[in-house]
Amino acid sequence: MNDLAALALRDGTCVPVRGIRADDAAALQRLVERSSERSIHLRFFGPLRELSEESARHFADVDGEARFALVALDPDDPDEIVAVVRYEREGETGGAEYAALVEDRFQGRGLGIGLTRRLIEAARENGIGRLHAMVLRENTGMLNLLRSLDLPERKHWRDGAEHIEIDLQPGAAA
Ligand SMILES: CC(C)(COP(=O)(O)OP(=O)(O)OC[C@H]1O[C@@H](n2cnc3c(N)ncnc32)[C@H](O)[C@@H]1OP(=O)(O)O)[C@@H](O)C(=O)NCCC(=O)NCCS
């Protein structure tokens, strides 16, 4: 998905959405800089003063199949990324790790769920059968978001986090 699409938030705000591009690395660093300590802790499981150039380049560099990410742009400033959702295939397991970060001022407005639904469409088209999310127990927003997808999920607790597997092809032959 390289073309610009629009996603309507619950309050009616229209947010441009597109696939991530290699030249988004600096905007990803700025998104992390603007994010609160709490959001960074929930996303990266610890403090992070800044996203290194190397990590930002890695996150922005996807192949659109095994590694895929969507970004939402600030409706008032299309140079700034206000949210990113991604998946990364985990070996040959048929599953992929999922992660998301929504800038604080855009949280709770339907952006995370809207982006995640679009990510899931792309993941299915790319043959991904399951998404795997690692979520801290206090992260009720993420736990609620995953539950509101209304897809079968399995949870287990390991290494201080909930590991949640979402089945993207319910009903498909095993
Ligand atoms: C977690 C995160 C990605 C969720 O994105 P978001 O845009 O804030 O969430 P959304 O508004 O799309 O949806 C989540 C909430 O809306 C609810 N919701 C979803 N669809 C809904 C609908 N159609 N109508 C009403 N409520 C709905 C969800 O149940 C959830 O409930 P909450 O009120 O307890 O938060 C975001 O808050 C974030 O980036 N947090 C910090 C980093 C982080 O936690 N990353 C995830 C690490 S795995």
The ligand as an ORCA input file, in Angstrom:
! r2SCAN-3c Opt
* xyz 0 1
  C      -1.958      0.849     22.264
  C      -2.199      1.823     21.119
  C      -1.437      1.362     19.886
  C      -3.703      1.821     20.814
  O      -3.980      2.749     19.803
  P      -5.106      3.876     20.000
  O      -5.231      4.640     18.764
  O      -4.812      4.631     21.250
  O      -6.394      2.973     20.282
  P      -7.829      3.030     19.595
  O      -8.455      4.340     19.968
  O      -7.790      2.690     18.168
  O      -8.571      1.797     20.237
  C      -8.293      1.325     21.452
  C      -9.477      1.560     22.340
  O     -10.697      1.859     21.670
  C     -11.625      0.760     21.831
  N     -12.308      0.609     20.547
  C     -11.859      0.045     19.423
  N     -12.772      0.125     18.435
  C     -13.848      0.788     18.966
  C     -15.107      1.208     18.459
  N     -15.479      0.970     17.184
  N     -15.952      1.884     19.274
  C     -15.591      2.124     20.554
  N     -14.413      1.751     21.083
  C     -13.553      1.090     20.316
  C     -10.793     -0.369     22.211
  O     -11.470     -1.364     22.902
  C      -9.777      0.350     23.099
  O     -10.314      0.680     24.363
  P      -9.711      1.707     25.450
  O     -10.718      2.818     25.525
  O      -9.587      0.946     26.708
  O      -8.380      2.227     24.984
  C      -1.779      3.277     21.493
  O      -2.541      3.737     22.583
  C      -0.297      3.398     21.788
  O       0.490      3.624     20.913
  N       0.091      3.237     23.085
  C       1.479      3.350     23.484
  C       2.392      2.305     22.834
  C       1.852      0.894     22.948
  O       1.252      0.525     23.928
  N       2.090      0.104     21.893
  C       1.664     -1.272     21.825
  C       2.753     -2.201     22.268
  S       2.322     -3.903     21.932
*
